[in-house]
Amino acid sequence: MPKPSKAEFDVIVWGATGFTGRLVAEYLARTQGAHGARWALAGRDRAKLEQVRGSLVGLNPACAELPVLLADAKDTASLDALVSRTHVILTTVGPYARHGSELVAACARNGTDYCDLTGEVQWMRKMIDAHHARARESGARIVHTCGFDSIPSDLGVLMLQDFMREHHASHCDRIRMFVTKMRGGISGGTAASALQTMDDVKADPSLRRVLGNPHGLDPEPRRGRPEERDQLGVRYNEELGRWTGPFFMAPVNTRVVRRSNALLGYPWGQDFLYSEAASFARGPKGLLTAAAMAGGLGGFFLAASVPAVRRQLEKHVLPAPGTGPSAEKREQGCFAVLLLGEGKAKEGGTVKLEGRVASQGDPGYAATARMLSESALCLAFDSIASEGGVLTPASSMGMKLVERLRRAGMTFEVKPSRA
Ligand SMILES: NC(=O)c1ccc[n+]([C@@H]2O[C@H](COP(=O)([O-])OP(=O)(O)OC[C@H]3O[C@@H](n4cnc5c(N)ncnc54)[C@H](OP(=O)(O)O)[C@@H]3O)[C@@H](O)[C@H]2O)c1
């Protein structure tokens, strides 16, 4: 159910001066006519916020009246004051492990719904342990990973499971996800967040166990089975007729999907299997790209662990805070993922399903701004049944968010597989 809310605002965008926050603000400004939300811009620097507001007026003249609110990540009183004025707070203030903890605490205390873009698993674990119980009491729905990680995975799996339940009164025992198309760039905040995870692990090596545990985000983390390990090497997949390699976001997405299953009460079974990989062309070019992906990822983190190399990367290679892919690149970007599910139908026999989640626009920015904005609107306006807690997109907003994202132009399709 939509929570009754007497708050002054439906949605506050916190971090509106950052690269991704501006894109979110632009999305909400462009779609204002459709959502009609009472919304506001927030950040720590009034002059910068006013500049962002000025730039939105070209998209929607009504934005001249948008309220501008101030709060600092380190100032608890300012955060309490901010979250108590809104039904939902959407935050792009990252790295979240550095700047995000006090905001989550404030939302859990005040019963304010929350969505973000974090992919920092070690930080999500910390937020679950610190705030899940309090958020359940206050009714605050704290929803991490509402962008490219992990909406296509989490809602893609939900869509297949929903189809299986509706058509075969059963569930898929196993789903494999393959990224079949991805064109996009990265921003300063995303680069800083990846390096932040490295720093956190260096400061507390026990976090390796959290990051390496396939069930690291489950309510009761338990060690996974061998077949659930994330793909690290290059493999030829006969079924797809393509080379596959590791998908760099699998260590986030797979944990989120497993948490969804657990929070929903294991409707997909205690032994549900889920994996992710990136797929490439069938010939030698595909093999080389898969190998480059497998080697490049490890190579980057290895190189960045050497302080002198890291300084050079930060100075000359990685984008600076507040910057990211150009408007042209964001527009030319796109992604598509394929989900292959299998399970036993209640009426007998094995059922195979094929799902597709796709979008135009750079996955991490254009498409992510849409996914995060629609998540906030879903929390604010849609009739969703979830209680409070530190949740996932599937366990909090579920198919309501799939429907919203379809209306907003994303593809979510599922059909019986021909294979
Ligand atoms: N999952 C996904 O698909 C995805 C996609 C895109 C981004 N992200 C994540 O989103 C986050 C933001 O990325 P970005 O590139 O947009 O970062 P960014 O451009 O560096 O923006 C960071 C924002 O945080 C604000 N900020 C920093 N310190 C603050 C403080 N003490 N109090 C209040 N605000 C503060 C900045 O305000 P000022 O302008 O005042 O400095 C700015 O608005 C990152 O964690 C990134 O990993 C995830």
The ligand as an ORCA input file, in Angstrom:
! r2SCAN-3c Opt
* xyz 0 1
  N      24.793      1.450     -9.670
  C      24.870      2.180    -10.739
  O      24.430      1.767    -11.764
  C      25.495      3.561    -10.618
  C      25.470      4.437    -11.685
  C      25.955      5.719    -11.508
  C      26.470      6.116    -10.280
  N      26.495      5.221     -9.252
  C      26.988      5.615     -7.923
  O      26.428      6.863     -7.572
  C      27.334      7.591     -6.752
  C      27.496      8.984     -7.314
  O      28.259      8.946     -8.512
  P      28.553     10.302     -9.303
  O      29.487      9.978    -10.404
  O      27.279     10.989     -9.611
  O      29.369     11.125     -8.173
  P      29.759     12.671     -8.113
  O      29.528     13.321     -9.433
  O      31.121     12.736     -7.511
  O      28.665     13.279     -7.101
  C      28.743     13.077     -5.720
  C      27.683     13.923     -5.036
  O      27.863     13.749     -3.616
  C      27.873     15.032     -3.013
  N      28.612     15.035     -1.753
  C      29.901     14.655     -1.545
  N      30.200     14.811     -0.236
  C      29.082     15.271      0.390
  C      28.768     15.633      1.716
  N      29.673     15.564      2.703
  N      27.514     16.050      2.007
  C      26.574     16.141      1.025
  N      26.830     15.837     -0.272
  C      28.065     15.414     -0.579
  C      28.507     15.940     -4.041
  O      28.219     17.290     -3.718
  P      29.122     18.529     -4.274
  O      28.689     18.745     -5.680
  O      28.766     19.616     -3.347
  O      30.559     18.091     -4.199
  C      27.790     15.428     -5.294
  O      26.491     15.969     -5.378
  C      28.609      6.756     -6.699
  O      28.640      6.032     -5.497
  C      28.474      5.814     -7.881
  O      29.157      4.584     -7.694
  C      26.029      3.956     -9.405
*
